[in-house]
Amino acid sequence: MILVGIDVAKDKHDCFIMSSEGEVLYKSFTIANNMEGFNELYQKISSTSDDLSKIKVGLEATGHYSYNILGYLLDKGLTTFVINPLHTSLYRKSLSLRKTKTDKVDSHTIASMLMSDVNLKSYSETLYHNEELKSLTRYRFDKVKERAKLKQSISRLVTILFPELEKLVSTLHMVSIYALLSEFPSAKAIANAHLTKLTNLLYEVSKGRYTRETAIMFRESARNSIGSYMPAKSLELKHTIKLIGELDNEIEEIEAEIKRIMDEINSPIRSIPGIGLAMGAMIVAEIGDFSNFDSPDKILAYAGLSPSTYQSGQLYSTHAKMEKRGSRYLRYALFNATKFVCNWDPTFSAYLAKKRAEGKHYNVAISHAAKKLVRVIYQLQKSGQSYIKAA
């Protein structure tokens, strides 16, 4: 076998090529992070063997910096391994007690890892193209988080400008209320509004739910409001509502693209009651190629949902906590999806109730249900079968 180690960086990559017998074929060399550099690397790799199946390439998972060279290697048909930097660090320390870390040393270390008995699995074409779904779900996650912060700002501003409004409606975050506040962004503005104009606005944006009586109620409440008249805050309120509208459109566009990919994948995860498009897509995207995991426990460990273990001599920890390492996005998606599944599926609902009856805190009980959910998802993905809801 020919083993290639690549230490990835922003502008350049350090490479090392050796045989499985330990013979150094190319000492550490540096290539530029461009097509010329990629072609130089491939030329040196291909010069060592005519059989691409006898070549293994390893590189560290360094986020977006490794994405382009990974795609290039996969397109060339090379068996490529993406290695967790933590594994590389631990392996390097196991070889020597000296604190030696350079890019050239790392490229040699990665090549040595490929030669050792370290349990590594190659990066598949499916996993590489799954990055598109991962990018979309994480992008949506950030947009939703951004929108939530803006909604908090709406609540804060309304408390200053027209605090009584919140008690008149079920929620401030409705299209009709946003339209009202965009046109009349303070209690004073609503109090001085022409009743016909106010009535027509509310009737139109609420699709007939808000009538003239509602408009009168809003205006009377505004006239007796303790809200401050602050034009600067009113301007901020109008702009914040506008930003939320723009984010709504962006999130809708992102979700349409996520749905397109999920329809192509046709994952059985969508058949589980309570798992919607967004959470299902995030779970599938973060796990990636399920064949890379030997068991559901490996997925739990990757999500950081497995309990940490402490044992020294005769001492064992009796209060193990969740590791909370690995993909925070997967942990978030699994935890939140489990809450909905427990509401919609009787089997999970009964399991959650059982854990709660044992005296476990709600979040602890949910974490147990999340482990059960991961096992179900794993089996469905492996078998390709849909979830069968209990009668």
GUPA-532586 format. One record per residue (C-alpha): x, y, z; residue number from 0. Coordinates in steps of 0.25 Angstrom, whole numbers, plus 2048, in hexadecimal, padded with zeros to 3 digits. Layout:
# residues N
X:Y:Z:NUM
...
//
This chain:
# residues 391
800:800:800:0
804:80E:7FE:1
801:818:809:2
7FF:827:807:3
7FE:830:813:4
7F9:83F:811:5
7FA:84A:81B:6
7EF:854:817:7
7F1:863:818:8
7EB:86F:812:9
7F5:873:807:10
7FD:866:806:11
7FD:857:80A:12
809:84F:80F:13
80A:841:80A:14
811:834:80C:15
811:827:804:16
816:81A:809:17
814:80B:807:18
80D:801:810:19
81B:7FB:813:20
81F:809:818:21
828:80D:80C:22
827:81C:80A:23
823:81F:7FC:24
822:82E:7FD:25
827:835:809:26
81F:841:80E:27
81C:84B:803:28
813:856:802:29
808:859:7F7:30
800:866:7F5:31
7F1:866:7F8:32
7EE:868:7E9:33
7EC:85F:7DD:34
7FB:85F:7D9:35
7FE:85A:7E7:36
7F3:84F:7E7:37
7F8:84A:7D9:38
806:84A:7DF:39
802:841:7EA:40
7FA:838:7E1:41
805:836:7D8:42
80E:832:7E3:43
804:828:7E9:44
801:822:7DB:45
810:820:7D9:46
811:817:7E5:47
806:80D:7DF:48
7FE:80A:7D3:49
7F3:803:7DC:50
7EB:80E:7E3:51
7E4:804:7EC:52
7F2:802:7F3:53
7F3:811:7F7:54
7ED:816:804:55
7ED:825:806:56
7EB:82B:814:57
7E8:83A:818:58
7E3:840:825:59
7D5:846:826:60
7D8:855:825:61
7CA:85A:822:62
7C9:862:815:63
7D8:862:812:64
7D8:853:80F:65
7CB:853:807:66
7D2:857:7F9:67
7DD:84D:7FA:68
7D4:842:7FF:69
7CB:844:7F3:70
7D7:844:7E9:71
7DC:837:7EF:72
7CF:830:7EF:73
7CD:834:7E0:74
7DA:82E:7DD:75
7D5:821:7E3:76
7DE:820:7EE:77
7DA:819:7FB:78
7DA:825:805:79
7D9:825:814:80
7D5:831:81C:81
7DB:830:82A:82
7D7:838:837:83
7E2:841:83B:84
7E0:83C:849:85
7E4:82E:845:86
7F0:833:83D:87
7F5:83A:84A:88
7F3:82E:853:89
7FA:825:849:90
806:82F:847:91
807:82F:857:92
807:820:857:93
813:81F:84E:94
81C:829:856:95
81C:830:863:96
822:83C:85D:97
819:848:85A:98
81C:848:84B:99
811:84E:842:100
814:854:834:101
80C:853:827:102
817:84A:822:103
816:841:82E:104
807:840:82D:105
807:83C:81F:106
811:831:823:107
808:82D:82E:108
7FB:82C:826:109
802:823:81C:110
807:81A:828:111
7F9:81A:82D:112
7F4:814:820:113
7FF:809:821:114
7FB:806:82F:115
7F0:7FD:834:116
7E8:80A:838:117
7D9:808:834:118
7D7:812:829:119
7CC:812:81F:120
7CD:818:811:121
7C6:825:80D:122
7BB:821:804:123
7B5:828:7F8:124
7A8:828:7FF:125
7AE:82F:80B:126
7B5:83A:803:127
7A8:83E:7FB:128
7A1:83D:808:129
7A9:849:80C:130
79F:852:804:131
793:84D:80D:132
79C:850:819:133
79F:85E:814:134
791:861:812:135
78C:85C:81F:136
797:863:827:137
794:870:81F:138
785:86F:823:139
789:86C:831:140
790:879:831:141
785:881:82A:142
77B:87C:834:143
784:880:840:144
785:88E:83A:145
776:88F:838:146
774:88B:846:147
77D:896:84B:148
776:8A0:843:149
768:89B:849:150
76E:89E:857:151
771:8AC:852:152
763:8AE:84D:153
75E:8AA:85B:154
767:8B3:862:155
764:8BF:859:156
755:8BD:85B:157
756:8BD:86A:158
75C:8CB:868:159
753:8D0:85E:160
745:8C9:860:161
746:8BF:86C:162
737:8BD:86C:163
737:8B7:85E:164
73D:8AA:863:165
731:8A7:86C:166
727:8AA:861:167
72C:89F:857:168
730:890:859:169
73E:894:853:170
745:8A0:84E:171
74C:897:843:172
741:897:839:173
740:89D:82B:174
734:8A5:82F:175
73B:8AB:83B:176
748:8AD:833:177
740:8B5:829:178
73A:8BD:833:179
747:8C1:83A:180
74E:8C4:82C:181
743:8CE:829:182
741:8D3:837:183
74E:8D0:83F:184
749:8D6:84D:185
73D:8D8:856:186
73D:8E7:852:187
73C:8E3:843:188
731:8D9:845:189
729:8E3:84E:190
72A:8EE:843:191
727:8E4:838:192
71A:8E6:830:193
710:8DB:834:194
70C:8D8:826:195
71B:8D6:821:196
71E:8CE:82E:197
712:8C5:82C:198
715:8C3:81D:199
723:8BF:820:200
720:8B5:82B:201
715:8AF:823:202
71D:8AD:817:203
72A:8A7:81E:204
722:89E:827:205
719:899:81C:206
70C:89E:822:207
710:899:830:208
712:8A7:836:209
705:8B0:834:210
702:8BE:837:211
700:8BB:846:212
70E:8B6:847:213
713:8C3:841:214
70B:8CB:84B:215
711:8C2:856:216
71F:8C4:851:217
71D:8D3:850:218
717:8D5:85D:219
722:8CD:864:220
72C:8D5:85D:221
726:8E2:862:222
727:8DD:870:223
735:8D7:86E:224
741:8DA:877:225
74A:8D7:86B:226
755:8E1:868:227
755:8EA:85C:228
763:8E7:857:229
765:8E9:847:230
772:8E2:848:231
76C:8D6:84E:232
761:8D6:844:233
76A:8D7:838:234
772:8CB:83E:235
765:8C3:840:236
761:8C6:831:237
76F:8C1:82C:238
76F:8B5:835:239
761:8B1:830:240
767:8B3:822:241
773:8AA:825:242
76A:89F:82A:243
762:89F:81D:244
76F:89E:815:245
774:892:81E:246
766:88B:81C:247
768:88C:80D:248
776:887:80E:249
773:87B:817:250
767:877:80E:251
771:877:802:252
77B:86E:80A:253
770:865:80F:254
76B:863:800:255
77A:85F:7FD:256
77A:856:809:257
76D:84F:804:258
773:84D:7F6:259
77F:845:7FC:260
777:83D:806:261
76D:839:7FB:262
779:834:7F3:263
77F:82D:7FF:264
771:827:803:265
776:824:811:266
76C:81C:81A:267
76F:825:826:268
763:82E:820:269
75A:822:823:270
75C:824:833:271
750:82C:839:272
755:839:83E:273
762:83A:835:274
75F:846:82B:275
767:84A:81F:276
771:853:826:277
775:84A:832:278
775:83D:829:279
77E:844:81F:280
788:849:82A:281
789:83B:830:282
78B:834:823:283
795:83F:81E:284
79D:83F:82B:285
79E:830:82C:286
7A1:82F:81D:287
7A5:821:818:288
79F:817:822:289
7A8:80C:81E:290
7B3:814:825:291
7AD:810:832:292
7AE:802:837:293
7A2:804:841:294
798:80E:846:295
7A2:810:852:296
7AC:816:849:297
7A2:820:844:298
79F:823:852:299
7AD:826:855:300
7AF:82E:849:301
7A3:837:84E:302
7A9:838:85C:303
79C:831:862:304
7A4:825:868:305
7A7:826:877:306
7B6:829:87A:307
7BD:81D:882:308
7C7:81F:88D:309
7CE:813:894:310
7DB:813:89B:311
7DE:806:8A3:312
7D2:803:8AC:313
7CC:811:8AA:314
7C1:812:8A0:315
7B9:81F:89D:316
7AA:81D:8A1:317
7A6:82B:89B:318
7AA:82A:88D:319
7A6:836:884:320
7A4:837:876:321
7B1:839:86E:322
7AC:845:866:323
7B7:843:85B:324
7B5:841:84D:325
7AB:847:844:326
7A3:851:84C:327
799:853:840:328
796:844:840:329
794:844:850:330
78B:850:84E:331
783:849:843:332
782:83C:84A:333
77E:842:857:334
773:84B:851:335
76E:840:848:336
76C:837:853:337
763:841:85B:338
759:841:84F:339
75A:832:84D:340
757:830:85B:341
74A:838:859:342
746:831:84C:343
74A:823:84E:344
743:81A:859:345
74F:811:85A:346
759:81D:85D:347
74E:824:865:348
74D:818:86E:349
75C:816:86F:350
75E:825:873:351
753:823:87E:352
75A:817:883:353
767:81E:885:354
760:82A:88B:355
759:820:895:356
767:81B:899:357
76A:829:89E:358
772:82E:893:359
773:83D:88F:360
76B:840:882:361
778:843:87B:362
77E:836:880:363
772:82E:87C:364
772:835:86E:365
781:831:86C:366
77D:823:86F:367
772:824:865:368
77C:82A:85B:369
785:81E:85C:370
779:815:859:371
776:81E:84D:372
784:81D:848:373
783:80D:848:374
776:80E:840:375
77C:818:836:376
788:80F:834:377
780:803:832:378
777:80A:828:379
782:810:820:380
789:802:81F:381
77D:7FB:81B:382
777:806:813:383
769:803:819:384
75F:80D:81E:385
75B:80E:82D:386
74F:806:831:387
747:80E:83B:388
742:806:847:389
733:804:847:390
//
